Amino acid sequence: MRVSNFFISTLKEAPSEAELPSHRLMLRAGYIRKLSSGLYTWMPLGLRVLRKVEAVVREEMDKSGGIELLMPAVQPAELWQETGRWEVFGPQMLKIKDRHDNQFCFGPTHEEVITDIARREIKSYRQLPLNFYQIQTKFRDEVRPRFGVMRAREFVMKDAYSFHSSFDSLEQTYRVMYETYTRIFTRLGLQFRAVAADTGAIGGSGSHEFHVLADSGEDALAFCPDSDYAANVELAEAVAPAAPRASAAQAMQKVITPGQKTIEEVAAFFDTTAQRVLKAIAVMTHENEFVLLLLRGDHQLNEIKANKILGEFRFASEDEVHRNMNCRTGYIGPVNAKVRVIADRAAAAMSDFICGANDDGFHFSGVNFGRDVQLEEANVHDLRNVVAGDASPDGKGILELCRGIEVGHIFQLRTKYSESLQATYLDENGKAQVMEMGCYGIGVSRIVAAAIEQNFDERGITIPAGMAPFQVAIAPIGFKKSEAVRNAAEQLYADLSAAGIEVLLDDRDERPGVMFADLELIGIPHRIVIGDRGLKEGNVEYQGRRDSAAQVVPLQDVAKLVQSKL
């Protein structure tokens, strides 16, 4: 491709709203342009990268036995009403009406549509298993679209759905998809981890997320470097302390602590650490029950874990705290509490701890479970986020934490949707059975941004070669002024193109600095510079995008060198 026949539109500076490196660089490199909040046009350069990601995803899905189809982006409300998700999916769903006042949505996901296809088309166990997939645009009305295509409202996704006559068959396909995703992200040159995850709004049983590792990632991941254990912090188990609770060594005392309400303030007042302070969190269940959740002062509540124990809940208001505890938030604690108390495992192992005295301006010190607070074993649960240094749940080491960008998610849906939509098949005995289902998603457009979050420097994008918009750039100095330079560039361009290499020939009449800056910014992995001075000695300069300096190469050898690099 010649630059004169293509379209490159780079920027020296990105808009101030661009926060992440990927957002800034995709705008500066001319990969994307913003249309509206969360809506982006994929410009020619960016579209080439997007299509390369799609190609890898499609190839590996086909190898895995997936069958491609394409479902409508606009879906009728009736299907969603059958599964009960029309009202509960939330404001992320963009609802629209046609001229006849019929309700539709712009599909945020396609479980309903594919299950409708299955119930109409699949009749016998002999047709199973089947795994359908599509690569298609989705729309989710994000409350706060941000980070460019990383969290856009409109995005490109690969979603696949499998149907089975047994759970064993589902598990087998689930393993195949796990391996397929591993191959996809490996081929794309990404550093990633697969982690056990919560099923969230999609539902089902087993679930794994695939995360590209990046400091800018929204998700916290826990992993054990000495084993294969990895999980999203939302799901990672915080195991009970190995050591038993120490015996009481102090007497409980009520201490005046005026104005000391936060964990940090209380710890400083008692000249101790947050680990010695008990944190009490007041919540209200969906049945309007007031409950105290106890955590060690240095730990954070995991709301997903708490939700699995309590059901839906919310944090109690100041009025509710005062009504149930007769004091203000900041001074509540479990001593003599007349409400249900649930303790985290680490909190339950504390002794001689400090906690609120249920009296404004006072705390207790030297508090112990068993003597001062009765705590039943049934009310001890895993309630907190894991932290670095915790024991790994598999018993093979300690946990470390990192950040990740979710780019893929696989679920064992089981019968959540097939039951609602009555998707059945006839078994060997002619009896109707509900199909087992799996769901497997990849954020195709998000992968582009995630890859850039891992691969950039002060000059621009250093995206993996398999995703780069072009493989090689030819930068001729004085292309329109020097016949020797022009002839050499044209011949090299023809030779590399004939070898099936994607080449960008910069035939603009630009200064070398402008050419080099653009080619580095847009992330072309290999660059060949041709100039009169080098040609007099029969040489050109080759430089890899990640190389610190160029190397002089004979013109006659440079094509072979590039091919060997590729």
Disulfide bonds with the S-S distance in Angstrom:
none
